[in-house]
Amino acid sequence: MIFRSKTILSELNFETSFQKVNKQAIFKKIKANTTHHHQMNSNPPSHHVLSSPQLLHSIFAFFSIQEVTYYTRVSKKWQEAAKKYFQFLKSFTVNTAEDIEIYLSIVNSLAIQEFSFISSNYIDISEVLSLLKLTKPTVQTLSFLYDNDNPEDLSLVLKSLPQAFPSVKTFKYMRRELNEIDVLSFKGFQHLKELYILGDCYFEGKYLSLLNPLETLVIHSHFVKYSFLEELLKASQPILKNITLDLEDYEEEEITKLILILQECGLSSLDLKYCNYFTNDHMMMLESQLGLKKLSLRKVADLSSGTCLAFFQHKFQLLEKIKIPMNDFINSACLVGIARQCENLRVLDLTWCEGIKDSAGIYEVFLNCKQLEKIWIVGVKKASEEAFPVIKEYYQQNKSTKIAFLTEPEREKVRKELINIREKCFGNHPNFSFYKKLKFLDATKCDFIPDDVFLMLLLINPTVDARNYYEETVSFPKYIPEINYDHKF
């Protein structure tokens, strides 16, 4: 398996434009030269073998770890380069028994910080335990999903995880069924600070109180009894920064106790879902959390627009992500409050907030949130072109223009008009970034936002990923010049 400097390097031009090389082309070159090498059964001169470690590492990055281990057969220099390459790997994922075999063969070269065991196919318990016999103290983040229906096998594996990965600080457990004994196994992670229990799994949380204080707690299950959760939250109160909870089965009194605990925490992220008994008072109890970077409230039944507006009378300077989908209490007045108090907002999710009856609030968000990168207005039926500063003003002057059918010079003329409107109408507005930071806009099921709006956004910022009513990515059609059939050839 040999690269020859005079043939392959010249054909693929690795040193000047390696990033543009197609992986499949490289693979074919390697395979062809490997076959030739085995047929000739001889080694070429060393100066014809690609041996620069830096260049080899760039090449290895285009291949799977399985392929890299195969390529170590080329030469000792390739083998040494691969070992150093493995030392720089930050993560390793096991999906199959073959991945375990590869892991065992290179584990001594690995200094990975993240390990994922995501078994989508059945792997024999003996193979899993053989992997866990090898301690990896460098691993800080562990993601685990073992697709095995035998509770005894699962318990064996879980009990082995803390010994195999003794330095884990972040543990992501992904499984729909969770036994109480499984939670008890989490206690073995002595340095655990972040726990994610993902998947709508059933467990009461009996052993949660035995865990070390946590900085991050994410539980998707709504079956956890509050009495078991309370002790962990109280112990974690001095350091708790991020919490995600499903409140579907919690009564109002239990939620009040929960909020009282969270009220004393310095939260960075608050994510509450299915808040059937989350009240206006609960919302206002959280108004002191001015250090929030992320706020997520999904399907809050009884919150009022007035409470939301009062909450956002406070300056949330650090707030970067607001996700409030499927909430009827959100209206344009709430959005104006968000726009004026959350100037550094980067992500806003308004999916199916049907209480938004006009475009005025979204307009203010674009105008004031200078860092805005992603926005979802899916299902906001009353949103129109009037939600977009500059584009709204352009439409008022040019109601009949169809951007999609313009030629390249005509499109450039429209772009200049948009720039002129921006300078004339918004030149003194320091927060309006003119969509330069915008990366993603989803307007699925928005009846009154035509594709021309997205095309004008592309004229301003060609990198925007904009989704129209049908959730299709909007792009300019390739312009085909008209053919003059009267011309004599």
Secondary structure, DSSP 8 states (H G I E B T S, - for coil): ---BTTTHHHHH-HHHHGGGS-HHHHHHHHHHHHHHHHHHT----GGGB---HHHHHHHHTTS-HHHHHHHTTS-HHHHHHHHHHHHT--EEEE-SHHHHHHHHHHGGG---SEEEEEESS---HHHHHHHHTS--TT--EEEEEE----HHHHHHHHHHHHHHSTT-SEEEEE-SB--HHHHHHGGG-TT--EEEEESS-B---TTGGGS---SEEEE--S---HHHHHHHHHHHTTT--EEEEE-TT--HHHHHHHHHHHHTS--SEEEEEEETT--HHHHHHTTT-TT-SEEEEEEESS--HHHHHHHTTS--TT--EEE--S-TT--HHHHHHHHHH-TT--EEE-TT-TT--SSHHHHHHHHH-TT--EEE-TT-TT-BGGGSTTHHHHHHH-TT--GGG--HHHHHHHHHHHHHHHHHHHTT-TT--TTSS--EEE-TT-TB--HHHHHHHHHH-TT-EEE-TTS-B-----------TTS--
